[in-house]
Amino acid sequence: MSVASATQPTGDDETLAALLRGELRNRLGLSSEQLRIGLSVARNHMTRGAPLEALRVYVTLVLCEPANVDFQIGLANCAGVLGEHHLALQAASAVIALAPKDARGYLLSGRSCMMISAFAEAKEDLEDALALAGSDEAVAGEAKLLLGRIAAASTAP
């Protein structure tokens, strides 16, 4: 492969760029406000104990608007509930990239890392979540709880 061809965008690059611009959402004729209704639908599925249906909605929302932090957070939470920890980690990583000051991304990443036995990474992410949580007691509380579990596991015989 020549250097010139290595710098030329591929069809995959163009497809990804279109996806990130919300091209799928636009082709479906949907607005961001209309997609937010889907967020409520997905949350309702989770509340009534139908995480597979919720996952389908979250994946659709993320495909339509991948830069939406709330959609990525929903996908990460739902994937974690279903034991799809690598998918949850990918969504959490997107949250961190999109909103690096949002403690929720680090919490979700730390939780996912714990579930795939990446404890050093989990500890780092959970410490970041705790540092960024501020007055968000739910995030801070879960980060402390998970950090405690990591500490206990590392001192166990």
VMD Tcl script that builds the backbone (N, CA, C; Angstrom):
set m [mol new atoms 471]
animate dup $m
set s [atomselect $m all]
$s set {name element resname resid chain x y z} {
  {N N MET 1 A 0.849 -1.170 0.000}
  {CA C MET 1 A 0.000 0.000 0.000}
  {C C MET 1 A 0.898 1.236 0.000}
  {N N SER 2 A 0.606 2.162 -0.867}
  {CA C SER 2 A 1.410 3.381 -0.930}
  {C C SER 2 A 1.007 4.340 0.173}
  {N N VAL 3 A 1.889 5.282 0.472}
  {CA C VAL 3 A 1.603 6.278 1.490}
  {C C VAL 3 A 0.386 7.104 1.104}
  {N N ALA 4 A 0.263 7.433 -0.172}
  {CA C ALA 4 A -0.871 8.238 -0.629}
  {C C ALA 4 A -2.188 7.519 -0.399}
  {N N SER 5 A -2.221 6.205 -0.698}
  {CA C SER 5 A -3.483 5.488 -0.516}
  {C C SER 5 A -3.795 5.271 0.958}
  {N N ALA 6 A -2.774 5.251 1.815}
  {CA C ALA 6 A -3.003 5.075 3.246}
  {C C ALA 6 A -3.663 6.300 3.862}
  {N N THR 7 A -3.518 7.458 3.246}
  {CA C THR 7 A -4.104 8.680 3.798}
  {C C THR 7 A -5.446 9.012 3.168}
  {N N GLN 8 A -5.836 8.292 2.129}
  {CA C GLN 8 A -7.124 8.527 1.487}
  {C C GLN 8 A -8.241 7.911 2.329}
  {N N PRO 9 A -9.349 8.629 2.492}
  {CA C PRO 9 A -10.443 8.039 3.263}
  {C C PRO 9 A -11.004 6.813 2.555}
  {N N THR 10 A -11.317 5.807 3.326}
  {CA C THR 10 A -11.927 4.603 2.771}
  {C C THR 10 A -13.434 4.728 2.859}
  {N N GLY 11 A -14.119 3.774 2.259}
  {CA C GLY 11 A -15.574 3.758 2.359}
  {C C GLY 11 A -16.024 3.630 3.800}
  {N N ASP 12 A -15.268 2.860 4.592}
  {CA C ASP 12 A -15.594 2.699 6.008}
  {C C ASP 12 A -15.446 4.024 6.750}
  {N N ASP 13 A -14.393 4.783 6.420}
  {CA C ASP 13 A -14.188 6.086 7.058}
  {C C ASP 13 A -15.348 7.028 6.751}
  {N N GLU 14 A -15.776 7.009 5.511}
  {CA C GLU 14 A -16.881 7.878 5.096}
  {C C GLU 14 A -18.184 7.459 5.777}
  {N N THR 15 A -18.389 6.160 5.898}
  {CA C THR 15 A -19.589 5.660 6.564}
  {C C THR 15 A -19.587 6.068 8.036}
  {N N LEU 16 A -18.445 5.924 8.679}
  {CA C LEU 16 A -18.329 6.318 10.081}
  {C C LEU 16 A -18.575 7.812 10.253}
  {N N ALA 17 A -17.991 8.610 9.379}
  {CA C ALA 17 A -18.190 10.066 9.456}
  {C C ALA 17 A -19.667 10.413 9.283}
  {N N ALA 18 A -20.337 9.748 8.350}
  {CA C ALA 18 A -21.767 9.997 8.139}
  {C C ALA 18 A -22.572 9.597 9.360}
  {N N LEU 19 A -22.215 8.465 9.960}
  {CA C LEU 19 A -22.907 8.011 11.174}
  {C C LEU 19 A -22.740 9.031 12.287}
  {N N LEU 20 A -21.518 9.516 12.477}
  {CA C LEU 20 A -21.257 10.499 13.531}
  {C C LEU 20 A -21.971 11.821 13.291}
  {N N ARG 21 A -22.220 12.150 12.039}
  {CA C ARG 21 A -22.959 13.384 11.721}
  {C C ARG 21 A -24.461 13.216 11.916}
  {N N GLY 22 A -24.897 12.024 12.253}
  {CA C GLY 22 A -26.328 11.795 12.444}
  {C C GLY 22 A -27.061 11.512 11.152}
  {N N GLU 23 A -26.339 11.002 10.164}
  {CA C GLU 23 A -26.938 10.754 8.849}
  {C C GLU 23 A -28.095 9.760 8.928}
  {N N LEU 24 A -27.960 8.715 9.737}
  {CA C LEU 24 A -29.043 7.740 9.874}
  {C C LEU 24 A -30.287 8.417 10.438}
  {N N ARG 25 A -30.107 9.220 11.482}
  {CA C ARG 25 A -31.227 9.959 12.066}
  {C C ARG 25 A -31.889 10.830 11.006}
  {N N ASN 26 A -31.073 11.536 10.225}
  {CA C ASN 26 A -31.608 12.425 9.201}
  {C C ASN 26 A -32.350 11.656 8.120}
  {N N ARG 27 A -31.798 10.524 7.705}
  {CA C ARG 27 A -32.461 9.716 6.670}
  {C C ARG 27 A -33.789 9.159 7.150}
  {N N LEU 28 A -33.878 8.917 8.442}
  {CA C LEU 28 A -35.144 8.433 9.001}
  {C C LEU 28 A -36.124 9.574 9.251}
  {N N GLY 29 A -35.654 10.801 9.076}
  {CA C GLY 29 A -36.511 11.963 9.263}
  {C C GLY 29 A -36.819 12.257 10.717}
  {N N LEU 30 A -35.897 11.909 11.590}
  {CA C LEU 30 A -36.114 12.110 13.021}
  {C C LEU 30 A -35.300 13.281 13.530}
  {N N SER 31 A -35.802 13.903 14.574}
  {CA C SER 31 A -35.067 14.972 15.243}
  {C C SER 31 A -34.518 14.427 16.559}
  {N N SER 32 A -33.598 15.154 17.126}
  {CA C SER 32 A -33.055 14.761 18.430}
  {C C SER 32 A -34.161 14.698 19.470}
  {N N GLU 33 A -35.099 15.624 19.406}
  {CA C GLU 33 A -36.208 15.643 20.366}
  {C C GLU 33 A -37.061 14.389 20.237}
  {N N GLN 34 A -37.274 13.953 19.014}
  {CA C GLN 34 A -38.061 12.732 18.813}
  {C C GLN 34 A -37.314 11.506 19.333}
  {N N LEU 35 A -36.007 11.505 19.174}
  {CA C LEU 35 A -35.226 10.379 19.688}
  {C C LEU 35 A -35.272 10.305 21.209}
  {N N ARG 36 A -35.400 11.432 21.858}
  {CA C ARG 36 A -35.471 11.434 23.330}
  {C C ARG 36 A -36.692 10.655 23.819}
  {N N ILE 37 A -37.726 10.586 23.011}
  {CA C ILE 37 A -38.885 9.755 23.357}
  {C C ILE 37 A -38.446 8.295 23.455}
  {N N GLY 38 A -37.558 7.890 22.549}
  {CA C GLY 38 A -37.019 6.535 22.587}
  {C C GLY 38 A -36.268 6.258 23.873}
  {N N LEU 39 A -35.626 7.288 24.418}
  {CA C LEU 39 A -34.925 7.132 25.693}
  {C C LEU 39 A -35.919 6.780 26.795}
  {N N SER 40 A -37.058 7.431 26.797}
  {CA C SER 40 A -38.105 7.106 27.786}
  {C C SER 40 A -38.627 5.688 27.581}
  {N N VAL 41 A -38.793 5.300 26.334}
  {CA C VAL 41 A -39.256 3.938 26.033}
  {C C VAL 41 A -38.259 2.917 26.553}
  {N N ALA 42 A -36.970 3.149 26.290}
  {CA C ALA 42 A -35.941 2.215 26.744}
  {C C ALA 42 A -35.916 2.131 28.268}
  {N N ARG 43 A -36.005 3.272 28.924}
  {CA C ARG 43 A -36.016 3.273 30.394}
  {C C ARG 43 A -37.223 2.524 30.932}
  {N N ASN 44 A -38.360 2.680 30.275}
  {CA C ASN 44 A -39.567 1.958 30.700}
  {C C ASN 44 A -39.375 0.448 30.543}
  {N N HIS 45 A -38.727 0.024 29.459}
  {CA C HIS 45 A -38.435 -1.403 29.286}
  {C C HIS 45 A -37.567 -1.909 30.437}
  {N N MET 46 A -36.571 -1.123 30.809}
  {CA C MET 46 A -35.690 -1.526 31.915}
  {C C MET 46 A -36.484 -1.626 33.217}
  {N N THR 47 A -37.328 -0.644 33.470}
  {CA C THR 47 A -38.112 -0.613 34.702}
  {C C THR 47 A -39.032 -1.823 34.812}
  {N N ARG 48 A -39.595 -2.247 33.706}
  {CA C ARG 48 A -40.517 -3.385 33.749}
  {C C ARG 48 A -39.830 -4.720 33.544}
  {N N GLY 49 A -38.489 -4.710 33.569}
  {CA C GLY 49 A -37.739 -5.959 33.517}
  {C C GLY 49 A -37.598 -6.567 32.140}
  {N N ALA 50 A -37.515 -5.721 31.125}
  {CA C ALA 50 A -37.344 -6.203 29.756}
  {C C ALA 50 A -36.060 -5.616 29.165}
  {N N PRO 51 A -34.895 -6.034 29.699}
  {CA C PRO 51 A -33.647 -5.416 29.254}
  {C C PRO 51 A -33.283 -5.698 27.795}
  {N N LEU 52 A -33.686 -6.828 27.240}
  {CA C LEU 52 A -33.385 -7.088 25.824}
  {C C LEU 52 A -34.097 -6.092 24.915}
  {N N GLU 53 A -35.360 -5.813 25.235}
  {CA C GLU 53 A -36.088 -4.819 24.454}
  {C C GLU 53 A -35.453 -3.445 24.635}
  {N N ALA 54 A -35.033 -3.146 25.855}
  {CA C ALA 54 A -34.369 -1.871 26.123}
  {C C ALA 54 A -33.072 -1.774 25.338}
  {N N LEU 55 A -32.309 -2.874 25.293}
  {CA C LEU 55 A -31.045 -2.868 24.561}
  {C C LEU 55 A -31.273 -2.544 23.093}
  {N N ARG 56 A -32.285 -3.120 22.505}
  {CA C ARG 56 A -32.590 -2.839 21.091}
  {C C ARG 56 A -32.852 -1.350 20.885}
  {N N VAL 57 A -33.587 -0.756 21.797}
  {CA C VAL 57 A -33.889 0.676 21.681}
  {C C VAL 57 A -32.616 1.500 21.870}
  {N N TYR 58 A -31.841 1.183 22.899}
  {CA C TYR 58 A -30.603 1.938 23.144}
  {C C TYR 58 A -29.647 1.846 21.959}
  {N N VAL 59 A -29.488 0.656 21.390}
  {CA C VAL 59 A -28.594 0.504 20.240}
  {C C VAL 59 A -29.091 1.360 19.079}
  {N N THR 60 A -30.383 1.362 18.846}
  {CA C THR 60 A -30.950 2.184 17.780}
  {C C THR 60 A -30.698 3.662 18.041}
  {N N LEU 61 A -30.902 4.087 19.281}
  {CA C LEU 61 A -30.668 5.487 19.627}
  {C C LEU 61 A -29.214 5.872 19.391}
  {N N VAL 62 A -28.296 5.007 19.811}
  {CA C VAL 62 A -26.868 5.301 19.640}
  {C C VAL 62 A -26.496 5.324 18.156}
  {N N LEU 63 A -27.062 4.423 17.380}
  {CA C LEU 63 A -26.793 4.445 15.937}
  {C C LEU 63 A -27.310 5.724 15.288}
  {N N CYS 64 A -28.436 6.206 15.763}
  {CA C CYS 64 A -29.012 7.441 15.201}
  {C C CYS 64 A -28.276 8.690 15.664}
  {N N GLU 65 A -27.764 8.660 16.879}
  {CA C GLU 65 A -27.112 9.840 17.436}
  {C C GLU 65 A -25.984 9.410 18.391}
  {N N PRO 66 A -24.860 8.973 17.827}
  {CA C PRO 66 A -23.790 8.416 18.655}
  {C C PRO 66 A -23.137 9.414 19.606}
  {N N ALA 67 A -23.267 10.679 19.365}
  {CA C ALA 67 A -22.635 11.679 20.238}
  {C C ALA 67 A -23.538 12.116 21.382}
  {N N ASN 68 A -24.654 11.440 21.578}
  {CA C ASN 68 A -25.564 11.777 22.666}
  {C C ASN 68 A -25.142 11.011 23.923}
  {N N VAL 69 A -24.686 11.739 24.917}
  {CA C VAL 69 A -24.172 11.129 26.146}
  {C C VAL 69 A -25.254 10.307 26.853}
  {N N ASP 70 A -26.466 10.811 26.922}
  {CA C ASP 70 A -27.535 10.078 27.610}
  {C C ASP 70 A -27.820 8.732 26.941}
  {N N PHE 71 A -27.754 8.691 25.614}
  {CA C PHE 71 A -27.984 7.433 24.907}
  {C C PHE 71 A -26.861 6.444 25.214}
  {N N GLN 72 A -25.626 6.937 25.228}
  {CA C GLN 72 A -24.481 6.074 25.519}
  {C C GLN 72 A -24.536 5.562 26.961}
  {N N ILE 73 A -24.928 6.419 27.894}
  {CA C ILE 73 A -25.055 5.997 29.294}
  {C C ILE 73 A -26.129 4.923 29.425}
  {N N GLY 74 A -27.248 5.124 28.766}
  {CA C GLY 74 A -28.302 4.116 28.796}
  {C C GLY 74 A -27.837 2.795 28.231}
  {N N LEU 75 A -27.111 2.854 27.116}
  {CA C LEU 75 A -26.588 1.631 26.513}
  {C C LEU 75 A -25.605 0.940 27.450}
  {N N ALA 76 A -24.723 1.702 28.072}
  {CA C ALA 76 A -23.737 1.112 28.997}
  {C C ALA 76 A -24.433 0.438 30.174}
  {N N ASN 77 A -25.394 1.105 30.765}
  {CA C ASN 77 A -26.122 0.516 31.900}
  {C C ASN 77 A -26.865 -0.747 31.497}
  {N N CYS 78 A -27.570 -0.672 30.394}
  {CA C CYS 78 A -28.367 -1.811 29.933}
  {C C CYS 78 A -27.468 -2.989 29.568}
  {N N ALA 79 A -26.397 -2.725 28.854}
  {CA C ALA 79 A -25.474 -3.796 28.473}
  {C C ALA 79 A -24.879 -4.453 29.715}
  {N N GLY 80 A -24.573 -3.661 30.729}
  {CA C GLY 80 A -24.049 -4.209 31.971}
  {C C GLY 80 A -25.052 -5.130 32.653}
  {N N VAL 81 A -26.306 -4.723 32.668}
  {CA C VAL 81 A -27.362 -5.555 33.265}
  {C C VAL 81 A -27.443 -6.903 32.550}
  {N N LEU 82 A -27.235 -6.886 31.249}
  {CA C LEU 82 A -27.323 -8.114 30.454}
  {C C LEU 82 A -26.027 -8.923 30.451}
  {N N GLY 83 A -25.009 -8.428 31.157}
  {CA C GLY 83 A -23.741 -9.145 31.196}
  {C C GLY 83 A -22.876 -8.928 29.966}
  {N N GLU 84 A -23.224 -7.959 29.160}
  {CA C GLU 84 A -22.458 -7.611 27.962}
  {C C GLU 84 A -21.445 -6.535 28.342}
  {N N HIS 85 A -20.447 -6.927 29.137}
  {CA C HIS 85 A -19.549 -5.962 29.758}
  {C C HIS 85 A -18.597 -5.282 28.775}
  {N N HIS 86 A -18.220 -5.959 27.711}
  {CA C HIS 86 A -17.373 -5.309 26.718}
  {C C HIS 86 A -18.148 -4.219 25.971}
  {N N LEU 87 A -19.408 -4.480 25.658}
  {CA C LEU 87 A -20.255 -3.458 25.032}
  {C C LEU 87 A -20.469 -2.295 25.995}
  {N N ALA 88 A -20.707 -2.615 27.262}
  {CA C ALA 88 A -20.872 -1.567 28.274}
  {C C ALA 88 A -19.619 -0.706 28.366}
  {N N LEU 89 A -18.460 -1.342 28.300}
  {CA C LEU 89 A -17.187 -0.611 28.357}
  {C C LEU 89 A -17.018 0.289 27.139}
  {N N GLN 90 A -17.412 -0.183 25.980}
  {CA C GLN 90 A -17.331 0.652 24.774}
  {C C GLN 90 A -18.219 1.888 24.905}
  {N N ALA 91 A -19.430 1.701 25.391}
  {CA C ALA 91 A -20.336 2.840 25.560}
  {C C ALA 91 A -19.803 3.792 26.629}
  {N N ALA 92 A -19.269 3.244 27.713}
  {CA C ALA 92 A -18.688 4.084 28.765}
  {C C ALA 92 A -17.503 4.882 28.223}
  {N N SER 93 A -16.703 4.254 27.390}
  {CA C SER 93 A -15.571 4.954 26.773}
  {C C SER 93 A -16.047 6.090 25.887}
  {N N ALA 94 A -17.154 5.883 25.205}
  {CA C ALA 94 A -17.726 6.959 24.388}
  {C C ALA 94 A -18.172 8.119 25.279}
  {N N VAL 95 A -18.767 7.804 26.429}
  {CA C VAL 95 A -19.184 8.856 27.368}
  {C C VAL 95 A -17.965 9.658 27.816}
  {N N ILE 96 A -16.888 8.970 28.155}
  {CA C ILE 96 A -15.674 9.653 28.609}
  {C C ILE 96 A -15.123 10.544 27.498}
  {N N ALA 97 A -15.133 10.049 26.270}
  {CA C ALA 97 A -14.626 10.843 25.147}
  {C C ALA 97 A -15.516 12.056 24.869}
  {N N LEU 98 A -16.820 11.868 24.991}
  {CA C LEU 98 A -17.767 12.946 24.701}
  {C C LEU 98 A -17.883 13.958 25.835}
  {N N ALA 99 A -17.751 13.486 27.071}
  {CA C ALA 99 A -17.948 14.351 28.248}
  {C C ALA 99 A -16.898 13.987 29.303}
  {N N PRO 100 A -15.655 14.400 29.097}
  {CA C PRO 100 A -14.574 13.973 29.997}
  {C C PRO 100 A -14.696 14.472 31.432}
  {N N LYS 101 A -15.570 15.400 31.702}
  {CA C LYS 101 A -15.771 15.893 33.072}
  {C C LYS 101 A -16.990 15.259 33.731}
  {N N ASP 102 A -17.651 14.339 33.042}
  {CA C ASP 102 A -18.844 13.666 33.554}
  {C C ASP 102 A -18.432 12.409 34.304}
  {N N ALA 103 A -18.631 12.405 35.598}
  {CA C ALA 103 A -18.215 11.285 36.445}
  {C C ALA 103 A -18.898 9.975 36.064}
  {N N ARG 104 A -20.075 10.051 35.465}
  {CA C ARG 104 A -20.819 8.833 35.139}
  {C C ARG 104 A -20.061 7.942 34.157}
  {N N GLY 105 A -19.357 8.534 33.202}
  {CA C GLY 105 A -18.596 7.735 32.243}
  {C C GLY 105 A -17.524 6.918 32.924}
  {N N TYR 106 A -16.831 7.537 33.876}
  {CA C TYR 106 A -15.769 6.841 34.604}
  {C C TYR 106 A -16.346 5.757 35.509}
  {N N LEU 107 A -17.482 6.036 36.126}
  {CA C LEU 107 A -18.131 5.031 36.962}
  {C C LEU 107 A -18.529 3.821 36.117}
  {N N LEU 108 A -19.162 4.075 34.986}
  {CA C LEU 108 A -19.575 2.983 34.106}
  {C C LEU 108 A -18.381 2.200 33.585}
  {N N SER 109 A -17.320 2.904 33.248}
  {CA C SER 109 A -16.112 2.236 32.779}
  {C C SER 109 A -15.490 1.400 33.900}
  {N N GLY 110 A -15.409 1.977 35.094}
  {CA C GLY 110 A -14.857 1.244 36.227}
  {C C GLY 110 A -15.659 -0.002 36.547}
  {N N ARG 111 A -16.973 0.122 36.524}
  {CA C ARG 111 A -17.841 -1.028 36.787}
  {C C ARG 111 A -17.626 -2.112 35.734}
  {N N SER 112 A -17.545 -1.703 34.479}
  {CA C SER 112 A -17.343 -2.674 33.393}
  {C C SER 112 A -15.973 -3.329 33.498}
  {N N CYS 113 A -14.953 -2.539 33.802}
  {CA C CYS 113 A -13.602 -3.102 33.962}
  {C C CYS 113 A -13.571 -4.137 35.082}
  {N N MET 114 A -14.272 -3.857 36.169}
  {CA C MET 114 A -14.333 -4.843 37.261}
  {C C MET 114 A -14.926 -6.153 36.765}
  {N N MET 115 A -15.963 -6.051 35.973}
  {CA C MET 115 A -16.670 -7.248 35.526}
  {C C MET 115 A -15.854 -8.084 34.545}
  {N N ILE 116 A -14.863 -7.466 33.899}
  {CA C ILE 116 A -14.003 -8.239 32.995}
  {C C ILE 116 A -12.637 -8.494 33.635}
  {N N SER 117 A -12.567 -8.288 34.950}
  {CA C SER 117 A -11.362 -8.559 35.755}
  {C C SER 117 A -10.176 -7.673 35.405}
  {N N ALA 118 A -10.435 -6.470 34.932}
  {CA C ALA 118 A -9.373 -5.490 34.682}
  {C C ALA 118 A -9.351 -4.556 35.895}
  {N N PHE 119 A -8.840 -5.055 37.012}
  {CA C PHE 119 A -8.979 -4.366 38.290}
  {C C PHE 119 A -8.150 -3.093 38.397}
  {N N ALA 120 A -6.965 -3.066 37.827}
  {CA C ALA 120 A -6.157 -1.840 37.878}
  {C C ALA 120 A -6.851 -0.706 37.127}
  {N N GLU 121 A -7.406 -1.027 35.969}
  {CA C GLU 121 A -8.128 -0.027 35.175}
  {C C GLU 121 A -9.404 0.397 35.887}
  {N N ALA 122 A -10.071 -0.566 36.501}
  {CA C ALA 122 A -11.291 -0.261 37.250}
  {C C ALA 122 A -10.992 0.707 38.386}
  {N N LYS 123 A -9.934 0.438 39.126}
  {CA C LYS 123 A -9.561 1.306 40.247}
  {C C LYS 123 A -9.286 2.724 39.760}
  {N N GLU 124 A -8.533 2.839 38.682}
  {CA C GLU 124 A -8.212 4.161 38.124}
  {C C GLU 124 A -9.486 4.911 37.712}
  {N N ASP 125 A -10.372 4.232 37.006}
  {CA C ASP 125 A -11.612 4.876 36.560}
  {C C ASP 125 A -12.512 5.252 37.732}
  {N N LEU 126 A -12.606 4.379 38.714}
  {CA C LEU 126 A -13.457 4.660 39.870}
  {C C LEU 126 A -12.905 5.814 40.701}
  {N N GLU 127 A -11.585 5.909 40.801}
  {CA C GLU 127 A -10.983 7.061 41.487}
  {C C GLU 127 A -11.287 8.352 40.731}
  {N N ASP 128 A -11.244 8.291 39.392}
  {CA C ASP 128 A -11.606 9.458 38.587}
  {C C ASP 128 A -13.080 9.817 38.785}
  {N N ALA 129 A -13.934 8.802 38.831}
  {CA C ALA 129 A -15.366 9.047 39.047}
  {C C ALA 129 A -15.589 9.733 40.385}
  {N N LEU 130 A -14.908 9.253 41.397}
  {CA C LEU 130 A -15.040 9.833 42.734}
  {C C LEU 130 A -14.554 11.284 42.751}
  {N N ALA 131 A -13.453 11.539 42.088}
  {CA C ALA 131 A -12.903 12.893 42.043}
  {C C ALA 131 A -13.822 13.860 41.302}
  {N N LEU 132 A -14.520 13.365 40.284}
  {CA C LEU 132 A -15.389 14.222 39.467}
  {C C LEU 132 A -16.828 14.285 39.974}
  {N N ALA 133 A -17.199 13.399 40.879}
  {CA C ALA 133 A -18.606 13.268 41.286}
  {C C ALA 133 A -19.163 14.531 41.927}
  {N N GLY 134 A -18.342 15.274 42.643}
  {CA C GLY 134 A -18.842 16.482 43.298}
  {C C GLY 134 A -19.992 16.149 44.231}
  {N N SER 135 A -21.132 16.782 43.994}
  {CA C SER 135 A -22.291 16.583 44.863}
  {C C SER 135 A -23.189 15.428 44.409}
  {N N ASP 136 A -22.799 14.715 43.370}
  {CA C ASP 136 A -23.592 13.575 42.896}
  {C C ASP 136 A -23.353 12.394 43.826}
  {N N GLU 137 A -24.199 12.285 44.850}
  {CA C GLU 137 A -24.019 11.268 45.877}
  {C C GLU 137 A -24.185 9.848 45.347}
  {N N ALA 138 A -25.020 9.673 44.342}
  {CA C ALA 138 A -25.219 8.326 43.794}
  {C C ALA 138 A -23.941 7.829 43.128}
  {N N VAL 139 A -23.320 8.672 42.316}
  {CA C VAL 139 A -22.078 8.285 41.643}
  {C C VAL 139 A -20.969 8.090 42.672}
  {N N ALA 140 A -20.825 9.047 43.573}
  {CA C ALA 140 A -19.778 8.960 44.593}
  {C C ALA 140 A -19.964 7.712 45.452}
  {N N GLY 141 A -21.177 7.438 45.853}
  {CA C GLY 141 A -21.457 6.279 46.703}
  {C C GLY 141 A -21.127 4.972 46.022}
  {N N GLU 142 A -21.525 4.824 44.761}
  {CA C GLU 142 A -21.229 3.576 44.057}
  {C C GLU 142 A -19.728 3.448 43.797}
  {N N ALA 143 A -19.073 4.561 43.458}
  {CA C ALA 143 A -17.626 4.511 43.229}
  {C C ALA 143 A -16.903 4.069 44.501}
  {N N LYS 144 A -17.297 4.620 45.647}
  {CA C LYS 144 A -16.677 4.219 46.920}
  {C C LYS 144 A -16.928 2.743 47.214}
  {N N LEU 145 A -18.147 2.296 46.994}
  {CA C LEU 145 A -18.493 0.895 47.225}
  {C C LEU 145 A -17.627 -0.030 46.368}
  {N N LEU 146 A -17.516 0.287 45.087}
  {CA C LEU 146 A -16.740 -0.569 44.177}
  {C C LEU 146 A -15.246 -0.502 44.501}
  {N N LEU 147 A -14.760 0.671 44.850}
  {CA C LEU 147 A -13.356 0.779 45.277}
  {C C LEU 147 A -13.088 -0.055 46.525}
  {N N GLY 148 A -14.056 -0.076 47.428}
  {CA C GLY 148 A -13.933 -0.913 48.617}
  {C C GLY 148 A -13.869 -2.384 48.271}
  {N N ARG 149 A -14.653 -2.788 47.293}
  {CA C ARG 149 A -14.616 -4.204 46.869}
  {C C ARG 149 A -13.279 -4.565 46.247}
  {N N ILE 150 A -12.729 -3.637 45.464}
  {CA C ILE 150 A -11.409 -3.900 44.867}
  {C C ILE 150 A -10.353 -3.997 45.951}
  {N N ALA 151 A -10.403 -3.083 46.927}
  {CA C ALA 151 A -9.428 -3.110 48.021}
  {C C ALA 151 A -9.543 -4.395 48.824}
  {N N ALA 152 A -10.766 -4.822 49.100}
  {CA C ALA 152 A -10.967 -6.042 49.871}
  {C C ALA 152 A -10.461 -7.264 49.090}
  {N N ALA 153 A -10.701 -7.261 47.809}
  {CA C ALA 153 A -10.253 -8.398 46.996}
  {C C ALA 153 A -8.728 -8.456 46.893}
  {N N SER 154 A -8.094 -7.292 46.902}
  {CA C SER 154 A -6.639 -7.279 46.755}
  {C C SER 154 A -5.938 -7.674 48.061}
  {N N THR 155 A -6.633 -7.579 49.203}
  {CA C THR 155 A -6.028 -7.962 50.479}
  {C C THR 155 A -6.436 -9.358 50.923}
  {N N ALA 156 A -7.381 -9.955 50.205}
  {CA C ALA 156 A -7.839 -11.301 50.558}
  {C C ALA 156 A -6.737 -12.314 50.238}
  {N N PRO 157 A -6.638 -13.365 51.061}
  {CA C PRO 157 A -5.591 -14.389 50.837}
  {C C PRO 157 A -5.786 -15.168 49.573}
}
mol reanalyze $m
mol bondsrecalc $m
mol representation Tube
mol addrep $m
